[in-house]
Structures are given as structure tokens and as C-alpha cells.
Amino acid sequence: MIERVGVFCGSSRGNDPVYAHAAAQVGALLAERGIGLVYGGGNVGLMGVVADACLAGGGEVIGVIPQSLLDKEVGHRGLTELHIVSTMHERKALMADLANSFLALPGGYGTWDEFCEILTWCQLGLQRKTFGLLNVKGYYDPMLRMADVAVAEGFLSPVHRGIILTGADPAELLERLVNTSPAVVDKWLDRSAR
């Protein structure tokens, strides 16, 4: 049973309104299904959109934000809970502790860093949680192709490539996150290279 989904997304809305629309759908769906939202605690960009939509639907919204970002007045002050931490590392660790599953929406370096770290933790067996990539307007197609290249070139196993659930429809992807059991995989090592 998934109680909370950790959402990684941009502190910008992007250039196309389709991104904000998808973020609002995610927030509303989480509230409708009684699934809490754990996110970066911001009131700007897609972060603010997903949080506001979840709150508007009566959902639980837990933000985790470093003090340095809160000082820049980008913290959301209307959340169910707002955890203020010292570093970005602490933010990711607390979000990972609070969420049962993860979903990445479009974003930049910060979003990529967050979802790559969570994927790495899954690959290493440090956690067993589902992970979805909401591929709005094909935004993540290049990254997914890169993962396929990593498999073809022997840097990523097909099993670990399969950790990422992808889809363009928020409702369908959320359904897959809820109904998929996290894979139990051993870390793939090429012991022949020793």
C-alpha cells in the first residue's frame, strides 16, 4: 500500500502550459486517492502547482526544504507539514524516508539529481520502492534513450533499466506505481573485469 508519493519536479513551470497541467493532475489525483504528497517544499514552478492542486483536493502535503531556499522566500507556507533541513543531501534523505514511491515530472538539474539518486539506491538495494517518470510531451525521451544505450553498452543491466516505470498519462502512471511491486534485484557487477 502506497501512503505517500515523493514527487520531484521543476522550480520552473517550463515554456509549455502542458507541464503545469500535468503537475496539477498529479496533485489532484494524489488527493483523490488519499495518497500523501512529499515534495521539495517550494511554492514556485511545478512544485507549487502540484502542491496547490493536492491541497485544493484536501490531500496531505509534506514539504522538505533546505533553510537556504526558504531564506529566498520560495518555501510554501500553507502545507500540512514543512520540514526545514540544512542541506540538499538531508532533503533527499528525508524525502526518501517519508515516501513509499517516487514520481518525477519534468525539471532540470535538481530534478535529475533527485531521481538519479533514488534510482541508484534502488539499483544498490538500499531501498525497495517503485519509481515513475512522467514523460510529458516526450520530455524524458532523450534520457530514456540514454538508459537504453547504457544497457546496450554494458553499463546498465536490463533488470535495472526496468526499475523506471514510464508513461505520459498521470492517472495511468500513478495506477502502475500503486499496483507494481518493487523489483528485488541484486546489484549487477561485472566480476570478470577484476
Salt bridges, closest charged atoms under 4 A:
ASP16 OD2 - LYS137 NZ 2.86
ASP52 OD1 - HIS76 NE2 2.66
GLU60 OE1 - ARG4 NE 3.01
GLU81 OE1 - HIS83 NE2 2.96
ASP113 OD2 - LYS92 NZ 2.79
GLU114 OE2 - ARG91 NH1 3.92
GLU117 OE1 - LYS92 NZ 2.49
ASP148 OD1 - ARG161 NE 2.83
GLU175 OE1 - ARG33 NH1 2.84
